[in-house]
């Protein structure tokens, strides 16, 4: 049985309403708001808000991040949803951004391949929540990639419809900013594994990661100007720091496409590999980072991210404070002992 056919919405009067009922034009969908909680049973991934009618989806401020299984039951009431209190919490995943963990490396996949992994307007909150969940998790490294042959083509313009005036778009852009901010605030190493197209906000999502691995067929463009728009998802800040102001203006003002080899030359990409080796390389780099000292990585990343805002004397002061803290850590002791014992270190982040 298709997954969607197994979902039921449980109303206050205990009447069971299926998704097919919700799709009936006679149904008052505007009265149905989706849950932020989900009961788990089985093994199928579901994305409930995407499955419901657009007006119901728009009524929900944030997208549920769910790892649903076989039968999902939402407790609803007309003119307002009453979520099940025991069904929310970390570890749940949106089908738009499914995650998988391999040891200490988490992979987040943008899953919209028929649209070159473009992100619909109402999905930026889900992306932000997935990034925030990574920061709160025990995973040490995040790999961000796209399903199929592309990384991310930015905003799915076909999903926005009529957003109204400036105020409506400003609220929508606040969610884009929240996702960009969540990535930037992550204290753990992040890797973008870019195949195919990385355009607009998709390019800046990749730039926001600490390392960018590109396949030999990767293509990058700050396409905004070609749509009459300005750079977003933090690109105004990220791009000149990555490649310098002159090249940043070149790419942003023209919107031209940059090949993988040019991206490597510019410093957009950390390295370029054959496309069939991209995910193997990302997994290997992720495992290498995951074996590193978490506390040291946190201080290194923070210092480098702040380097453009610090004077040289301020950088020295930061290094002295950070090093004094690290020298008293168990990880520093393990680093020295493992060196003397000629064995790989086993860092614990303490």
C-alpha positions, 0 to 999 in steps of 0.5 A, spaced: 500 500 500 502 506 498 505 510 504 500 516 503 494 511 503 496 509 510 496 516 513 490 518 517 488 524 521 484 523 527 479 529 528 476 531 535 470 527 534 474 521 532 472 521 525 478 518 521 480 523 515 484 520 509 489 524 505 484 522 499 479 526 503 483 532 504 484 532 497 477 532 496 475 539 493 469 539 498 473 538 504 474 545 508 482 544 508 483 551 511 480 548 518 486 543 518 493 545 520 498 540 521 501 537 527 508 538 529 508 531 532 508 525 529 506 518 532 512 513 530 510 506 527 514 502 522 519 504 516 516 509 511 519 516 511 513 521 510 513 528 509 506 530 511 506 538 510 508 536 503 502 531 502 497 536 504 493 541 501 497 548 500 493 552 504 493 547 510 501 547 509 501 555 509 497 555 515 503 552 519 509 556 521 514 551 521 515 544 517 515 538 522 521 534 521 519 527 522 522 520 521 515 517 520 513 510 520 508 506 517 502 509 520 502 516 522 496 519 526 495 526 527 490 529 532 487 535 529 481 539 531 477 544 527 480 551 527 486 549 530 491 543 531 492 540 538 499 536 537 501 530 541 505 532 547 510 526 547 511 526 539 516 532 538 523 532 540 530 531 536 532 525 532 526 526 527 528 528 520 524 531 514 523 527 508 525 534 504 532 533 508 533 526 510 539 525 514 543 518 515 549 517 520 555 513 519 559 513 525 560 520 527 559 523 520 552 525 519 550 526 511 544 531 510 541 530 503 537 535 499 532 531 496 528 534 490 532 531 484 526 533 479 527 540 481 535 540 481 534 540 488 531 547 489 528 548 496 521 550 496 519 557 500 516 553 506 522 548 507 527 553 509 525 552 516 526 545 516 533 546 513 534 550 519 531 545 524 535 540 521 542 544 522 540 546 529 539 538 530 546 536 528 549 542 532 545 539 538 547 531 536 552 527 538 555 527 530 561 530 529 561 532 522 556 534 517 556 532 510 551 536 505 549 534 499 544 533 493 540 527 491 541 525 484 546 529 479 545 536 482 547 539 489 542 545 489 539 550 485 537 555 490 529 557 491 524 553 488 521 559 484 515 555 482 513 553 489 512 561 492 506 562 488 504 569 490 507 571 496 504 578 497 507 584 498 514 586 502 512 584 509 510 577 506 517 576 503 521 579 508 518 574 513 519 568 508 527 571 507 527 571 515 527 563 514 532 563 509 536 567 514 535 562 519 537 557 515 544 560 513 545 563 520 544 555 523 549 553 518 554 559 520 553 558 528 555 550 527 561 549 531 562 542 528 566 541 521 561 541 515 563 539 508 559 540 502 559 535 497 557 538 490 555 535 484 552 538 478 549 545 479 550 549 485 546 556 484 544 562 488 542 560 495 544 553 493 551 556 491 551 560 498 549 554 502 555 550 499 560 556 501 557 556 508 560 549 509 567 549 512 570 545 506 567 544 499 568 538 495 566 539 488 565 533 482 569 535 476 562 536 473 560 541 478 557 548 476 557 554 480 553 561 479 550 567 483 544 567 479 540 572 483 542 578 478 539 574 472 533 574 476 533 581 478 535 579 485 540 581 490 545 575 493 542 572 499 543 566 504 549 569 507 553 570 500 554 577 501 558 576 507 561 569 505 563 570 497 568 576 498 571 572 504 572 566 500 575 569 493 576 576 495 572 582 493 574 583 486 572 576 484 566 576 488 563 582 484 565 579 478 561 573 479 555 577 483 554 582 478 554 578 472 551 571 475 556 567 470 557 560 471 563 558 474 566 551 472 569 546 477 576 547 475 575 555 475 572 554 482 578 550 485 582 556 482 578 561 485 578 558 492 571 556 492 572 549 492 577 545 497 578 540 492 575 537 485 574 529 484 571 525 479 564 525 479 564 518 481 568 519 487 565 525 490 561 521 495 567 516 497 571 522 498 566 526 502 565 520 506 573 519 507 574 527 509 568 526 514 571 520 517 578 524 518 575 530 521 570 526 525 577 522 528 580 529 530 579 533 536 572 536 537 574 541 542 580 543 538 576 544 531 571 548 535 576 553 537 580 553 530 573 554 526 571 560 531 578 563 530 578 563 523 571 565 522 572 571 526 579 572 523 577 578 518 574 582 524 580 581 529 586 585 529 593 581 529 593 583 537 586 580 538 588 574 534 594 573 538 589 574 545 584 569 542 590 564 541 593 565 548 586 564 551 584 558 547 590 554 547 590 555 555 584 552 555 585 546 550 592 545 554 588 543 560 583 538 556 583 531 556 584 531 549 591 534 549 593 529 554 591 524 549 594 527 543 601 527 547 600 520 550 598 517 543 604 521 540 609 518 545 605 511 544 605 511 536 598 510 536 592 514 533 589 518 538 582 517 541 579 524 542 573 524 546 571 532 546 573 533 553 
